[in-house]
């Protein structure tokens, strides 16, 4: 059973350049005692404040600004989470929407001072992010 969970959504169009952090929008659902603050939305990132394992699922849709590969990467404290990258090829600018799903398992060590921050970053080619939904569950 999950000990804490957070679900954020941003359905506003975000025209982003390569290397831009994707805005997560606002909290739609939160589970767990808010007083212990295990998970929180802090700007454009999710802050993990308690040690343990976290299941992370992101669903991102994007329209490329030009033909090329659009990527999204999950970062933990500014470092790419191994294997937590999604990419899709757009054949032409505004040729349609590509889906960028990301699934990962992230660990926050015991004894680490402060929280860890999870962010999503655009790569590959500039794009407009049409929708982003991010779910983080403490296992």
Secondary structure as UniProt FT lines:
FT   STRAND          4..10
FT   STRAND          14..16
FT   TURN            18..19
FT   STRAND          26..31
FT   TURN            34..36
FT   STRAND          39..42
FT   TURN            43..44
FT   STRAND          45..48
FT   STRAND          52..64
FT   STRAND          68..76
FT   TURN            77..78
FT   STRAND          79..90
FT   TURN            93..94
FT   STRAND          98..108
FT   TURN            110..111
FT   STRAND          116..123
FT   STRAND          127..138
//
